[in-house]
Amino acid sequence: MLEVLCSGTPDELGYQHGSTAKLEIGRSITFYNKIFQAKCKMNWEEVKEFALKYEPYLQEHWPQYVEEMQGVAKGAGVSYLDILTLNVRTEVAFGNFSDGCTAFSWKGAKNSILAQNWDWNTEQTENLICLKIQKADGLGIQMITEAGIIGKIGMNSFGVGCTLNALKAHGVSYNKLPCHLALRTVMESPSREAAIKTLEIAGVASACHILVADATGGMGLEWSSEDLVKLEMNREGIVTHTNHYVLKHKENVVEAPDWLPDTRFRLRRINQLLNGAKEEESSVDVAARLLKDETEGDGAAICRSAKPTKDDLQTLFSIIMDLKSKRANVAVGRPASSSETLVLDP
């Protein structure tokens, strides 16, 4: 996986990202152009017009992210709207396409673990990057993301981390934070509490689940374009999530039927595995073992294999963050058969 090192002002961060990952960004644009046409019946120009609707809100409230995305565009030799479109990919056409993932946080007596298998189309594997940011104010941020997208799954030098689960519910807002930029705000935050407060004020533009954690434990945030419902830690200090709403939302929030038939199986299975591990101390090693689980139900496993006759979803990486030591291990590819490992240490 390509490692992208960035430091300095928002414009400098973006330019270094764009110039280093120019090839991957170009391929990512090509990939999403095909996805949008197939899933949303929108060509790239139509999607860019959709993305432009977020510009007034972002320019007014989050100009640093606009500047960074402009820098990415300059570095990659593409248009700003190309990069903005990648960063609002979750919001495109009310979430008509999504990825499927399994995530959990586990606050033990000695550790606070945040972990996820990220599942998506295998074609996008070559466009994943390890983005390492050193901001001008001294904050370190490290994440695994898709080239051109400035916020995704990772942690910062305060030991604040986040994961993402795609959800599908009708509706989108143009006056709230797009999902991937919401993830970036978490990694800009000094604590779990501060991150959640920022998101409560800003709101998130479309359906998704963001799991926010630090050394004090985790909290799940189930978003729609209309509301937020919080998922607290259970008695064992655990929060789990896959790809459907676990909690009750407003009556006008209409969730799509289970677009991934395996989402409820994976949630039951990770809860079963964590329950079986409750006599053990939470640790990176235990989390890694659980995320390698290949037991299938309803067509898929936590460690997902692609089924070409059905879909091309597969676990593209697995990340396990130890938020007390501020260090994360990443297995590239399916964790049960990964051939490359990375360490994040912001």
ABEGO torsion letter per residue (X at the ends): XBBBBBBEBAAAAAAAAAAAAAAAAAAAAAAAAAAAAAAAGBBAAAAAAAAAAAAAAAAAABAAAAAAAAAAAAAAGBBAAAAAAAAAAAABGGGABBBBBBBBBBBBAABBBBBBBBBBBAAAAAABBBBBBBBAAGBBBBBBBBBGBABBBEBBAAGBBBBBBBBBBBEBBAABBBAAAAAAAAAABABAAAAAAAAAAAEBABBBBBBBBBAAEBBBBBBBAABBBBBBBBAAGBBBBBABBABBBBAABBBBBBABAAAAAAAAAAAAAAAAAAABBBBAAAAAAAAABABBBGGBBABBBBBAAABABBBABBBBBBAAAGBBBBBBEBAAABABBBBBBX
